[in-house]
């Protein structure tokens, strides 16, 4: 299946393009089997496929914050 650009992908790209929001981490959460492709198109920092365990979300968020602290 081929993934095509969707409005959520466009929003993610716009956020990454804006000087004020480009450093805000983005996590895409969806049940789609194409989540990986959508995450790639949207240039998000992380993704989780539903259903997921809360510890998976917490680990992902913690990892994104630790990456942001290294960049500063």
C-alpha positions as CSV (number, residue, x, y, z in Angstrom):
1,X,0.0,0.0,0.0
2,X,1.2,3.4,-0.9
3,X,0.9,6.2,1.7
4,X,-0.2,9.6,0.5
5,X,0.1,13.0,2.2
6,X,-2.7,13.7,4.6
7,X,-3.7,16.8,6.5
8,X,-2.0,15.6,9.7
9,X,1.2,15.1,7.8
10,X,0.9,18.6,6.4
11,X,0.4,20.0,9.9
12,X,3.5,18.2,11.2
13,X,5.6,19.5,8.3
14,X,4.3,23.0,8.9
15,X,5.2,22.8,12.6
16,X,8.7,21.6,11.7
17,X,9.0,24.5,9.2
18,X,8.0,27.2,11.7
19,X,10.9,28.8,13.6
20,X,8.8,29.0,16.8
21,X,7.6,25.4,16.8
22,X,10.4,23.4,15.0
23,X,11.9,22.2,18.3
24,X,8.6,21.0,19.8
25,X,8.7,17.1,19.7
26,X,5.9,15.5,17.7
27,X,4.4,12.1,18.3
28,X,2.0,10.5,15.9
29,X,-0.4,8.0,17.3
30,X,-2.6,6.0,15.0
31,X,-4.0,2.5,14.4
32,X,-3.2,2.5,10.7
33,X,-0.9,-0.2,9.4
34,X,0.8,2.6,7.4
35,X,1.8,4.5,10.6
36,X,5.5,4.2,9.8
37,X,5.0,5.8,6.4
38,X,2.8,8.6,7.8
39,X,5.4,9.3,10.5
40,X,8.0,9.5,7.8
41,X,5.9,11.8,5.6
42,X,5.1,14.0,8.5
43,X,8.7,14.1,9.8
44,X,7.6,13.4,13.3
45,X,10.0,12.6,16.2
46,X,8.2,9.5,17.3
47,X,5.2,7.3,16.6
48,X,3.0,4.7,18.5
49,X,0.6,2.3,17.0
50,X,-2.7,1.7,18.8
51,X,-3.3,-0.1,21.0
52,X,-0.2,0.6,23.1
53,X,0.8,0.4,26.7
54,X,1.1,3.5,28.8
55,X,4.8,2.6,29.6
56,X,5.5,2.7,25.8
57,X,4.2,6.3,25.6
58,X,6.1,7.3,28.7
59,X,9.3,5.8,27.4
60,X,8.9,7.5,24.1
61,X,8.2,10.9,25.7
62,X,11.1,10.5,28.1
63,X,13.4,9.7,25.2
64,X,12.3,12.7,23.3
65,X,12.9,15.0,26.2
66,X,16.4,13.6,26.9
67,X,17.3,14.1,23.2
68,X,16.1,17.7,23.4
69,X,18.3,18.3,26.4
70,X,21.4,17.0,24.6
71,X,20.8,19.5,21.7
72,X,20.8,22.5,24.0
